[in-house]
């Protein structure tokens, strides 16, 4: 996960529309990912809140977690008011691991590796790194679309609770699953607060359908 460059949710949705149109091409019977979906809109709104991006990136750095999955766990609590069980966490990990490990992380590694290179002062190299960042974001949106596809299956038969309780439980459990006894776990309180307040966030009113 990187600092998403979207300051305007309208621009983010336009990006999503173009992405879906482009990725819909392929075999006639191939499934079409719904890239501009409620989970993506949630991520844009929550991630843009003060301090949330820094908090998520700190967790990514400390625990090597997939922030897209972290946001998905928060969204399931906020939107569906469910607490995830251990087997459902495993199902979520299985859904995201292949794409994230094969596509998202290598793109991020290239982008990060270019930053300290002396060639980065060249405008052409800067433009290339910017292009890679855009592709990385596109890859993350595809990952979120893959996660959104299994939301109904993951939620089936799960007892409901309050959104705040569900968000807190899901985020806390997911973070702890990726920690070790010696890991100093960064706080996730800003993410939990923003996810809990999602329905009342000014930016979410723009992106919700």
ABEGO torsion letter per residue (X at the ends): XBBBABABAAAAAAAAAAAAAAAABEBAABBBBBABBAAAAAAAAAAABBGAAAAAAAAAAAAGBBAAAAAAAAAAAAAAGBBBBAAAAAAAAAAAAAAAAAAAAAAAAAAAAAAABAAAABAAAAAAAAAAAAAAAAAAAAAAAAAAAAAAAAABGBBBBBAAAAAAAAAAAAAAAABBAABBBBBAAAAAAAAAAAAABAAAAAABX
